[in-house]
């Protein structure tokens, strides 16, 4: 998404004005990739204790830091929207009859649908992510991870090893033929680019990617198989309601909105945390049943995103004592809930034996709980298990390097040495 020069000027003026008239917290700078991304927890803890809500001029948004229940209640309120078009600086919507195939797809992503439509789609796609269906993917996930870890020898950049893994898994899940993965990747990149203020999507590959995915969906409707897309097509509720081909296509696009990018960051934070604790690696090798705990505890302590979910105020509203204007952007920073000592005693200690890791806020909650959470956790588990099997005595070579990102602590380099 490219913002016009005039819009950028309006955003700058709005941010400057609010920085003088609204509460701010100078310690929080999500644009500081070098310092803040490397160690956000001291700042997040300060936010949790003393800065429940403030305006952040660097991102032209409010940041709300509350405990899990309060954040959950606010996030699901009908006073807030996930729809980008509700932002005060959003470009004018393109009329339906003027939208191209990519724009129509983006207008029907799960995260921007009205509440009733959102819940209907979630209800119909949920069976495809039941544990028994995710288990069917484990062999393919293992194969893809094995192929990626072939490059994890000597001194290697873990970011380069992991970055293609989630997208390849989603392509396998959807049933995209191997010779069309370039187009599928182009579709994923075009979708993600629309959410990045500095990126301009290149629709050429995206249009071809849409055509290919639709052809897979049509094929599964005509020739059902025991696979993910067939399950999406065949699932019906008690009233006989089913997803249309366009709705299945929009859901695949919704997976691409968050799945490949965030899962790669998720994996990187797991490995970054675990390699710092050789005694934990030894324990995981001795008892692989603890690997699931290690995956969640790693992201509780070292969450892959530097902020939480984004909402837009649909009306003037008061939040934590501050007046939020219609159209304002709010980031509900759930990271702080994972550092709450009343929930997680000694929260800055890495402890894979915590009994309440189910309370860690990793994949959202309620109607916005990540529908692909079971798949993401499975990918994380298999990647970590394969990593500790295939990389002898891994050693972190210095701290990771980061790149500015609107949501994630985006690593560009994490060098690891394999002591073979």
C-alpha positions in Angstrom: 0.0 0.0 0.0 1.4 3.3 -1.0 0.1 6.4 0.7 0.0 9.7 -1.2 2.3 12.6 -0.2 -0.8 14.6 0.9 -1.9 11.7 3.2 1.6 11.4 4.7 1.5 15.1 5.5 -1.9 14.7 7.2 -0.6 11.8 9.2 2.5 13.8 10.3 0.4 16.8 11.3 -2.0 14.5 13.3 0.9 12.8 15.1 2.6 16.1 16.0 -0.6 17.6 17.4 -1.4 14.5 19.4 2.2 14.2 20.7 1.6 17.6 22.5 -2.0 17.1 23.5 -2.2 13.4 24.4 -0.2 11.2 26.9 2.8 9.6 25.3 5.6 7.2 26.4 9.0 8.0 25.0 10.4 4.6 26.0 8.2 2.9 23.4 9.5 3.3 19.9 8.4 0.4 17.6 10.4 2.0 14.8 13.7 1.4 16.6 14.5 -2.0 15.2 18.0 -2.1 16.5 17.3 -1.4 20.2 13.6 -2.1 20.9 13.2 -5.3 18.8 16.3 -6.8 20.4 15.0 -6.5 24.0 11.4 -5.2 24.2 10.6 -6.7 27.6 11.8 -3.9 29.9 9.8 -1.4 27.9 6.7 -3.7 27.8 7.0 -4.2 31.6 7.1 -0.5 32.2 4.0 -0.1 29.9 2.2 -2.8 31.9 2.9 -1.0 35.2 2.7 2.6 34.4 1.4 3.3 30.9 -1.9 1.6 30.2 -2.7 3.8 27.3 -0.8 6.4 25.4 -0.4 7.9 21.9 2.6 6.8 19.9 3.5 9.5 17.3 6.0 7.2 15.5 3.1 5.0 14.3 0.2 7.5 14.5 -1.7 5.2 16.8 -2.8 4.7 20.3 -1.2 1.9 22.2 -3.3 0.2 24.9 -1.6 -2.1 27.5 -4.0 -4.0 29.7 -4.3 -7.4 31.3 -5.6 -10.3 29.1 -9.3 -10.1 30.1 -9.5 -6.3 29.7 -7.7 -6.4 26.4 -9.9 -9.3 25.2 -13.1 -7.4 26.2 -12.0 -4.2 24.4 -10.8 -6.0 21.3 -14.1 -7.8 20.8 -16.3 -4.7 21.4 -18.4 -3.6 18.4 -17.0 -0.1 19.0 -13.8 -1.2 17.3 -13.2 -2.5 13.8 -10.5 -4.6 12.1 -11.4 -3.1 8.8 -8.6 -0.9 7.4 -11.2 1.3 5.6 -12.3 2.6 9.1 -9.0 4.3 9.6 -9.2 8.1 9.5 -6.4 8.1 6.8 -7.5 5.1 4.7 -7.7 5.7 1.0 -11.1 6.1 -0.5 -12.6 2.7 -1.1 -12.7 1.4 -4.7 -16.2 0.8 -5.9 -17.1 -2.9 -6.2 -17.6 -2.7 -10.0 -14.1 -1.1 -10.4 -12.1 -3.6 -8.3 -9.7 -6.0 -9.9 -9.4 -9.6 -8.7 -6.8 -8.8 -6.0 -8.8 -5.9 -4.7 -12.0 -8.0 -4.5 -10.0 -10.7 -2.6 -8.7 -8.2 -0.1 -12.1 -6.8 0.5 -13.3 -10.2 1.6 -10.5 -11.3 3.9 -11.7 -12.9 7.2 -10.3 -10.1 9.3 -12.3 -7.3 7.6 -15.7 -9.1 7.4 -18.7 -7.8 9.4 -19.1 -9.7 12.7 -21.9 -12.0 11.5 -20.1 -13.0 8.3 -16.8 -13.4 10.2 -18.4 -15.9 12.6 -20.1 -17.8 9.8 -16.9 -18.3 7.9 -15.0 -19.3 11.1 -17.7 -21.8 11.9 -17.4 -23.4 8.4 -13.6 -23.5 8.3 -13.0 -24.8 11.8 -13.4 -28.5 11.0 -10.5 -28.3 8.5 -8.2 -27.4 11.5 -9.4 -30.1 13.9 -6.4 -32.0 15.3 -7.2 -35.1 13.2 -6.9 -33.0 10.1 -3.7 -31.2 11.2 -2.1 -34.6 12.0 -2.6 -35.6 8.3 -0.2 -32.7 7.5 2.6 -33.8 9.8 4.5 -36.0 7.2 4.5 -33.1 4.7 5.6 -30.6 7.4 8.4 -32.9 8.4 9.6 -33.3 4.8 9.6 -29.5 4.2 11.4 -28.9 7.5 14.0 -31.6 6.7 14.7 -30.0 3.3 15.1 -26.6 4.9 17.5 -27.9 7.6 19.8 -29.4 5.0 21.2 -25.9 4.9 21.7 -25.7 8.7 25.4 -26.8 8.7 28.5 -25.0 9.8 27.7 -21.3 10.4 24.3 -20.5 9.0 21.6 -17.8 9.1 18.5 -19.4 10.7 16.3 -16.7 9.1 17.3 -17.9 5.6 16.7 -21.5 6.7 13.2 -20.9 8.1 11.7 -18.2 5.9 10.3 -20.4 3.1 9.0 -23.2 5.4 5.6 -21.8 6.3 4.7 -20.7 2.8 5.7 -24.1 1.4 3.5 -25.8 4.0 0.5 -23.6 3.2 1.1 -24.3 -0.5 1.1 -28.0 0.3 -2.0 -27.6 2.5 -3.9 -25.8 -0.3 -2.7 -28.3 -3.0 -0.8 -25.8 -5.2 1.3 -27.8 -7.7 5.1 -27.5 -7.1 5.6 -25.9 -10.5 3.2 -23.0 -9.5 4.8 -22.2 -6.2 6.4 -19.0 -7.6 2.9 -17.6 -8.5 1.6 -18.6 -5.1 4.4 -16.8 -3.4 3.7 -13.8 -5.6 0.1 -13.8 -4.4 1.2 -14.0 -0.7 3.6 -11.1 -1.2 1.0 -8.9 -2.9 -1.5 -9.5 -0.1 1.1 -8.7 2.6 2.3 -5.6 0.7 -1.2 -4.0 0.9 -0.7 -3.9 4.7 2.7 -2.3 4.6 2.7 1.5 4.3 6.0 1.5 2.3 5.3 -1.4 0.0 3.7 -1.3 -3.5 2.1 -4.6 -4.5 3.0 -6.0 -7.8 -0.3 -7.7 -9.0 1.1 -9.6 -12.0 2.0 -12.8 -10.2 -0.9 -12.3 -7.8 -3.5 -12.5 -10.5 -1.9 -15.7 -11.8 -1.7 -17.0 -8.2 -5.5 -16.3 -7.8 -6.2 -18.2 -11.0 -4.1 -21.2 -9.9 -5.7 -21.4 -6.5 -9.2 -21.1 -7.9 -8.4 -23.9 -10.3 -7.4 -26.1 -7.4 -10.6 -25.2 -5.5 -12.7 -26.0 -8.6 -11.0 -29.3 -9.1 -11.6 -30.3 -5.5 -15.3 -29.4 -5.9 -15.5 -31.6 -9.0 -13.2 -34.3 -7.7 -13.2 -34.3 -3.8 -10.1 -35.8 -2.0 -9.2 -36.4 1.6 -7.5 -33.0 1.9 -7.8 -29.4 3.3 -9.6 -27.7 0.4 -12.0 -30.6 -0.1 -12.9 -30.3 3.6 -13.5 -26.6 3.3 -15.8 -27.2 0.3 -17.7 -30.1 1.8 -18.3 -28.8 5.3 -21.9 -27.8 5.9 -23.7 -26.7 9.0 -27.0 -28.1 10.2 -28.8 -25.8 7.8 -26.8 -26.9 4.8 -24.8 -23.7 4.5 -21.5 -24.2 2.7 -18.7 -22.0 1.5 -18.7 -20.8 -2.1 -15.7 -21.0 -4.3 -15.1 -17.3 -3.8 -15.3 -17.7 -0.1 -12.8 -20.6 0.0 -10.5 -18.4 -2.2 -10.9 -15.5 0.3 -10.1 -17.8 3.2 -6.9 -19.1 1.5 -6.0 -15.4 1.0 -6.7 -14.8 4.7 -4.3 -17.6 5.6 -1.7 -15.8 3.5 -2.3 -12.5 5.3 -0.9 -13.9 8.5 0.2 -17.5 8.1 3.6 -17.5 6.3 5.0 -14.2 7.7 4.1 -14.6 11.4 4.8 -18.3 11.5 8.4 -17.7 10.3 8.8 -15.0 13.0 7.3 -17.4 15.5 9.8 -20.1 14.5 12.7 -17.7 14.7 11.8 -16.6 18.2 11.5 -20.2 19.4 15.0 -21.1 18.1 16.5 -17.9 19.3 15.3 -18.5 22.8 16.0 -22.2 23.1 19.6 -22.1 21.7 20.5 -19.9 24.7 19.8 -22.7 27.1 21.9 -25.9 26.3 20.4 -27.5 29.4 16.9 -27.1 28.0 18.0 -28.6 24.7 19.4 -31.6 26.6 16.1 -31.9 28.5 14.0 -31.7 25.3 16.1 -34.5 23.7 15.6 -36.6 26.7 11.9 -35.9 26.9 10.4 -34.7 23.6 6.9 -34.4 25.2 8.2 -31.0 26.6 8.7 -29.6 23.1 5.2 -28.1 22.9 5.8 -26.3 26.2 9.2 -25.0 25.0 7.5 -23.6 21.8 4.9 -21.7 23.8 7.2 -20.6 26.6 9.7 -19.2 24.1 7.0 -17.0 22.6 5.6 -16.0 26.0 9.0 -14.7 27.0 10.2 -13.7 23.5 7.0 -12.8 21.6 7.5 -12.7 17.8 5.5 -9.4 17.4 6.4 -6.1 19.1 2.8 -5.1 19.3 -0.7 -6.7 19.4 -3.7 -6.6 17.2 -4.8 -3.4 15.4 -8.3 -1.9 15.7 -10.0 1.2 14.4 -12.5 3.2 16.5 -15.9 3.1 14.8 -17.1 6.0 17.0 -15.8 8.4 19.6 -15.1 6.3 22.6 -13.4 6.5 26.0 -10.7 3.9 26.7 -8.8 3.7 29.9 -9.8 7.3 30.7 -8.7 8.7 27.3 -10.9 10.0 24.6 -10.4 8.1 21.4 -11.8 9.8 18.2 -13.6 8.0 15.5 -11.1 6.7 12.9 -8.2 6.5 15.3 -6.0 3.5 15.2 -5.4 1.5 18.4 -2.9 -1.2 19.0 -3.9 -3.6 21.8 -0.6 -4.7 23.1 -1.1 -8.1 24.5 2.6 -8.8 25.0 2.4 -7.2 28.4 -0.1 -9.8 29.6 2.5 -12.5 29.1 4.8 -10.6 31.5 2.2 -10.2 34.3 3.8 -11.7 37.4 0.3 -12.3 38.9 -0.2 -14.8 36.1 3.3 -16.0 35.4 5.5 -15.8 38.5 9.1 -14.7 37.8 7.9 -13.8 34.3 11.4 -13.0 32.9 12.6 -16.6 33.5 12.5 -19.2 30.7 10.7 -22.1 32.3 9.3 -24.9 30.1 7.7 -26.5 33.2 5.1 -23.8 33.8 1.8 -25.3 34.6 -0.3 -22.6 33.1 1.2 -22.0 29.6 -2.4 -22.3 28.2 -2.8 -18.8 29.7 -0.1 -17.4 27.5 -1.5 -15.0 24.9 0.1 -16.1 21.6 -2.7 -16.7 19.1 -5.4 -14.2 20.3 -8.7 -15.2 21.9 -12.4 -15.5 21.3 -13.8 -14.7 17.9 -10.3 -13.6 16.8 -8.4 -16.6 18.1 -6.2 -17.6 15.2 -8.0 -20.4 13.3 -4.7 -21.8 12.2 -3.2 -21.9 15.7 -3.1 -25.7 15.8 -1.2 -25.8 12.5 1.2 -23.0 13.6 2.0 -24.9 16.9 2.5 -28.1 15.0 4.9 -26.4 12.6 6.8 -24.9 15.6 6.9 -28.3 17.4 8.2 -30.2 14.4 10.7 -27.4 13.5 12.2 -27.3 17.0 12.3 -31.1 17.3 14.1 -31.5 13.9 16.4 -28.6 14.7 17.7 -30.1 18.0 18.0 -33.5 16.3 20.0 -32.2 13.2 22.0 -29.3 14.6 24.6 -30.6 17.2 25.3 -28.2 20.1 23.9 -25.1 18.4 25.7 -21.8 19.4 24.3 -18.4 18.8 26.9 -16.2 17.1 26.1 -12.7 18.4 22.7 -11.1 18.6 20.2 -11.2 15.7 19.8 -8.3 13.3 16.3 -6.8 12.9 14.5 -4.8 10.3 11.6 -2.3 10.9 8.2 -3.9 10.6 4.8 -2.5 11.5 3.8 -5.6 13.6 6.6 -8.1 14.0 10.1 -8.2 15.4 11.4 -9.0 12.0 14.7 -10.7 12.1 16.9 -10.5 9.0 19.9 -12.4 10.3 20.4 -14.9 13.2 23.8 -16.6 12.8 24.1 -20.0 14.5 27.1 -22.4 14.5 26.5 -26.1 14.4 29.3 -28.0 16.2 29.4 -31.1 14.2 
